[in-house]
Amino acid sequence: MIKKIRQGDMYACHHGQFAGQMFCFICRDKKEHTYNFLRMPEMITTAIPQKDFDDGLTQGVIKFMEKVPKYVFKVILAQYKKNEGSNDRRK
């Protein structure tokens, strides 16, 4: 069963090109069917197709770690917005 993804949820990637990186969920783009994250430690905005992310969760490639505290999420969100303003987005 897949847990509903919520703003501020932190996920760790265990395999693949993003292995060892953390993803903090920011928002869902309903039009493009993507989840938008701030990827750390590089602090890069990343959009992942919903199906790919959900498949990664069920296969154990991506694992839920924790929900970050609100004061931490405010800093993460500020960095995300700064990146969006400068078009520093990777897919």
N, C-alpha and C positions, 0 to 999 in steps of 0.2 A: 504494500500500500504506500502510495506517495503522499507525503505530508504537503499540505498547501504551502506554497512559497510565500513568504511575507517580507515586507520591506525591513531591511536590517539583518536578515538572516545571512550567516556567514557559512560558506561551503569551502571545502578543500578538495583539490583535484589530485588524485593519486596516480594517474596514468596518463600517457600521451604527451602532447607538446606543452601542456600547461601544468605538468606534474610539479608538485611542490608549491603551487600558487594558491592563494585564497581569493574567493570571489564573494563580494558583498552585494546582495540583491538590492537594486535601487527601484526599478519599476518595470512594468510589463508594457510592451508596445502592442496593442491589440491589432493595429493596422498591419504591421509587419510580422506579427506572430513571433516576437522575440522577447527574451528577458534581457534587461540591461543591468550590467554589473560594473563595479569598480574592481579591477583586478589588482591584487597586491602581491608582492611589495612594489611592483612597477608603477602603481597608481594610474593605470590605463583603463579607459572606458571601453567595455567590451559588450557587444550584443551577441547573444547565443540563441539560435532558433529553439523555440519551446520544446519541440519534439526531441531534438538532440540532447537538450539538458535533461528532460524527463527520462530518456533512455539511459543517459549517463548515471542518473540516480539509481535506477532499477538494476543496472549492471555493476554498481559499486565503483565506477570510475570517479564519480563526484560524491562526496559524503557531507551531510549536514554537520556543522561543528557547534555553532551557538548563535544566539541572537545577541547582537552587540548592544551595549547600553546606549540610551538615547544621546548622551553627550558625545559618545564616540561616533554614532551615526551622523550627527550634525557635521562633524569634521569630514567624514567620508562623502556626504552629500555635497558639501561645499567644493570638494575636490572634483567630484563628478560634474557639477555645474560649470566649474572653471574649464574642465576638459571639453565639455560640450560647446562652450563658447568659442574655444579655439579650434574646434573640429579635430581633436585628438582622439578619434574613435577608430577602433579596429574591430573587424568581424572575424 
